[in-house]
Amino acid sequence: MDDLTNDAQRKLHKEEAEGRTEQAKGAFDELKGKVKKNVGDALGNESMQAKGAAEELAGKARKTAGDAHADAADTAEDALDKLT
């Protein structure tokens, strides 16, 4: 039973790490979009503004998905700890 539990914990750690990676990538995409949007504002370039706003929104969504992924793995790991 310990091997099964250890395997599950390793997989959950990996899943949580993947979620945290997505959070970081999402935060970077969000920041990149915000910068692009602001540069577009400063230059009066509506196309750049729109692309930046879209990237910012996509980054927020990716970060939120990463949060959910990591939190779900963390919750599953807590439940597994209670069972053992």
N, C-alpha and C positions, 0 to 999 in steps of 0.2 A: 504494500500500500504506500510505503514511503517513496518508492520510485515514481509511482503514478502522481503522487502529490508534488514531488520535486519537479517532475516534467511539467505539470500544470502551472506551477509557480514560475518556472523559467519562461514558459510561453506567455504568461500574463505579464511578466516583467518586459518581455520583448514587445508585446502589444502596447503597454503603457509608454515605452520608449518611442515607439512609432507615432503614437498620439502626440507626445511632446515635440517630436520632430515636425509634425504637421503644424502644431501651434506656432513654432518658431518660423517656419516657412510662410505661414499665413501672416504673421506679424510683419515679416520682411516685405511681402507682397503688398500689404496694406500701406506700409510706410512708403514704398516705392510709388504706389499709386497716388498717395497724398502729395508727394514731391512733384510728380508729373502734373497733377491737377493744379498745384500752386504755380508751377512754371508756366503752364498754359494760361492761367489767370494773368500772370505778370506780362506775358507776351500778347495777350488778347487772342490766343489761338484756341478757338472753341473745340476743334478736333482733339487737341492735346488735353484740354480740360475734360472732355467726355471720356477719353481713353483712361486718363488718370482716375476719374471717379469710378469707372468700371473696374479698374485694377484694385482700387481701394476696397470696393464692395466685395470683390472676389476674395481678396485677402482676409477680410473680416469673416467671410463664410468659411474659408479654409481653416482659420484659427478656431472658429466655433466648432467645426467638425473635429479638429484635433483635440479640443477640450473634451468633447463628448467621448471620443475614442479612448483617451487616457483615463478619464473618470470612470468609464465602464470597466476598463481593465482593473483599475484600482479597487472598485467596488467588488468585482468578482474575486480579486485576490483577498480582500478582507473577509468575504464570505467563506472562502476556502480555508483561511486561517482559523475561523471560528469552528469549522468542521473537524479540524485536526487537533 
